């Protein structure tokens, strides 16, 4: 488990570096990554091993409420829960890839998702590095957005 955490941490650091170095490439990479994780992990895991999917939050959660939620909520419908999580991840991924005015929602959604799943266990703690990468992209987006043109009360441009 420790080796897995270090490998995941190194990957997250590399993504963080990409987002600093090439924000647009980092945004697109993360969009594709969210979609691949949704399809390759959550959908497959929920369909192939629903009980294992439910155990994700009960094996070694870092916060007690996670164990309760997974034991009493997720276990009732792990496939449905897994597919909902995957749908959210796909939405985040599409918003990140597409760019434009909805990108901010994709960045905020990705940050929220990763913060929520980080306490699942020690192996998910490097997610917080990826949260920082998404934060860099959000900051970069705010810094490079064109300022709104000021309009006076009488409707004339300032």
C-alpha positions as CSV (number, residue, x, y, z in Angstrom):
1,X,0.0,0.0,0.0
2,X,2.9,2.4,0.8
3,X,4.4,1.8,-2.6
4,X,1.1,2.4,-4.3
5,X,0.8,5.7,-2.4
6,X,4.2,6.8,-3.5
7,X,3.6,6.0,-7.1
8,X,0.3,7.8,-7.1
9,X,1.9,10.8,-5.3
10,X,4.7,10.9,-8.0
11,X,2.0,10.9,-10.7
12,X,0.1,13.7,-9.0
13,X,3.3,15.7,-8.7
14,X,4.0,15.2,-12.4
15,X,0.4,16.4,-13.2
16,X,0.9,19.4,-10.9
17,X,4.1,20.3,-12.8
18,X,2.3,20.0,-16.2
19,X,-0.4,22.3,-14.9
20,X,2.2,24.9,-13.9
21,X,4.2,24.5,-17.0
22,X,1.4,24.2,-19.6
23,X,-2.0,25.0,-18.1
24,X,-4.0,24.3,-21.3
25,X,-2.3,20.9,-21.8
26,X,-2.7,20.2,-18.1
27,X,-6.5,21.0,-18.3
28,X,-7.0,18.7,-21.3
29,X,-4.9,15.9,-19.7
30,X,-6.9,16.1,-16.5
31,X,-10.2,16.1,-18.5
32,X,-9.1,12.9,-20.3
33,X,-7.9,11.5,-17.0
34,X,-11.2,12.1,-15.2
35,X,-13.1,10.3,-18.1
36,X,-10.7,7.4,-18.1
37,X,-10.9,7.0,-14.4
38,X,-14.7,7.1,-14.5
39,X,-14.9,4.4,-17.2
40,X,-11.9,2.3,-16.3
41,X,-12.2,2.3,-12.5
42,X,-15.6,3.3,-11.2
43,X,-17.8,1.8,-13.9
44,X,-15.8,-1.4,-14.2
45,X,-15.3,-1.8,-10.4
46,X,-19.0,-1.1,-9.7
47,X,-20.2,-3.6,-12.4
48,X,-17.6,-6.3,-11.8
49,X,-17.2,-6.2,-8.0
50,X,-20.0,-4.2,-6.4
51,X,-19.1,-5.5,-3.0
52,X,-15.5,-4.4,-3.5
53,X,-16.7,-1.0,-4.6
54,X,-18.6,-0.7,-1.3
55,X,-15.6,-1.8,0.7
56,X,-13.6,1.1,-0.7
57,X,-14.9,3.3,2.1
58,X,-14.9,0.7,4.9
59,X,-11.4,-0.8,4.6
60,X,-9.3,2.0,5.9
61,X,-11.1,5.3,5.9
62,X,-9.4,8.3,7.5
63,X,-12.6,9.8,8.7
64,X,-15.3,7.8,10.6
65,X,-18.3,9.1,8.7
66,X,-16.9,7.5,5.5
67,X,-17.2,4.1,7.0
68,X,-20.8,4.7,8.0
69,X,-21.8,6.1,4.7
70,X,-20.3,3.3,2.7
71,X,-21.6,0.6,5.2
72,X,-25.2,2.0,5.3
73,X,-25.7,3.9,2.0
74,X,-23.3,2.6,-0.7
75,X,-23.8,-1.1,0.2
76,X,-27.6,-0.8,-0.5
77,X,-26.9,0.0,-4.2
78,X,-23.2,0.0,-5.0
79,X,-23.7,-0.3,-8.8
80,X,-26.0,2.7,-8.9
81,X,-23.6,4.7,-6.6
82,X,-20.6,3.8,-8.7
83,X,-22.4,4.8,-11.9
84,X,-23.5,8.1,-10.4
85,X,-19.9,8.8,-9.3
86,X,-18.7,7.9,-12.8
87,X,-21.3,10.2,-14.4
88,X,-20.0,13.0,-12.3
89,X,-16.4,12.3,-13.2
90,X,-17.3,12.2,-16.9
91,X,-19.1,15.5,-16.6
92,X,-16.0,17.1,-15.0
93,X,-13.8,15.6,-17.7
94,X,-16.0,16.9,-20.5
95,X,-16.1,20.4,-19.0
96,X,-12.3,20.4,-18.6
97,X,-11.7,19.2,-22.2
98,X,-14.2,21.5,-23.8
99,X,-12.9,24.7,-22.3
100,X,-14.8,27.9,-22.5
101,X,-17.1,29.4,-20.0
102,X,-18.1,26.1,-18.3
103,X,-14.5,25.2,-17.5
104,X,-14.6,26.9,-14.1
105,X,-17.4,24.5,-13.1
106,X,-15.3,21.6,-14.2
107,X,-12.3,22.8,-12.2
108,X,-14.5,23.3,-9.1
109,X,-16.2,20.0,-9.6
110,X,-12.9,18.2,-9.9
111,X,-11.5,19.9,-6.8
112,X,-14.7,19.0,-4.8
113,X,-14.6,15.4,-6.0
114,X,-11.0,14.8,-5.1
115,X,-11.3,16.5,-1.7
116,X,-14.3,14.2,-1.0
117,X,-12.6,11.0,-1.9
118,X,-9.2,11.8,-0.3
119,X,-10.2,10.5,3.1
120,X,-11.1,7.0,1.7
121,X,-7.7,5.8,2.9
122,X,-4.0,6.6,3.0
123,X,-3.6,5.7,-0.7
124,X,-5.9,8.5,-1.7
125,X,-4.1,11.3,0.2
126,X,-2.0,12.3,-2.9
127,X,-5.3,13.4,-4.5
128,X,-4.7,16.6,-2.6
129,X,-1.7,17.3,-4.9
130,X,-4.0,16.9,-7.8
131,X,-6.4,19.3,-6.0
132,X,-3.5,21.8,-6.0
133,X,-3.0,21.2,-9.7
134,X,-6.7,22.0,-10.4
135,X,-6.4,25.0,-8.2
136,X,-3.4,26.2,-10.3
137,X,-5.6,25.9,-13.4
138,X,-8.5,27.7,-11.7
139,X,-6.1,30.5,-10.6
140,X,-4.5,30.7,-14.1
141,X,-8.0,30.9,-15.6
142,X,-8.9,33.8,-13.3
143,X,-5.7,35.6,-14.1
144,X,-6.0,35.3,-17.8
145,X,-9.7,36.1,-18.2
146,X,-10.3,39.4,-19.9
147,X,-11.6,41.9,-17.4
148,X,-15.3,42.8,-17.8
149,X,-15.8,46.2,-19.4
150,X,-17.1,48.6,-16.8
151,X,-20.5,50.1,-17.6
152,X,-21.8,53.3,-16.0
153,X,-25.3,53.6,-14.5
154,X,-26.5,55.5,-17.6
155,X,-25.5,52.6,-19.8
156,X,-22.4,54.2,-21.3
157,X,-19.1,52.4,-21.3
158,X,-16.7,53.8,-18.7
